[in-house]
């Protein structure tokens, strides 16, 4: 069966398309990594600011207890987002491996299923990132509720 159209080999075009699709996912992972890294950096700065504030308050001050609770929450969020960032880099590598497998498939006899498995792994890792990000978001709400509670329960 002839797979050429106008002198172009369609199987080669399919191969290029299959190799480019994971490359787009690599780019998406890179953008996601930037966002996650920014969140982690902001949390690090916020924890340092809160610790600095905690140190300036006198022993027994009510705000110290609140700051302690919030720092614990931020620490947990930081850990979740750090794990999400590690999964993101693993997904990025998985998509890079997918592209590589597609490109060398014919030359080295890579099984047809190998790139599909590598790509599927990347997608599963992206799902893990979403789970960690959602857990972090939930903790963020808890920290905000603590601040709101302090704001509205403060005596006049």
Secondary structure, DSSP 4 states (H G I P E B T S, - for coil): ---EETTEEHHHHHHHHHHHHHHHHHHHHHHHHHHHHHHHHHHHHHHHHHHHHHHHSPTT-HHHHHHHHHHHHHHHHHHHHHHHHHHHHHHHHHHHHHHHHHHHHHHHT--HHHHHHHHHHHHHHHHHHHHHHHHHHHHHHHHHHHHHHHHHHS--
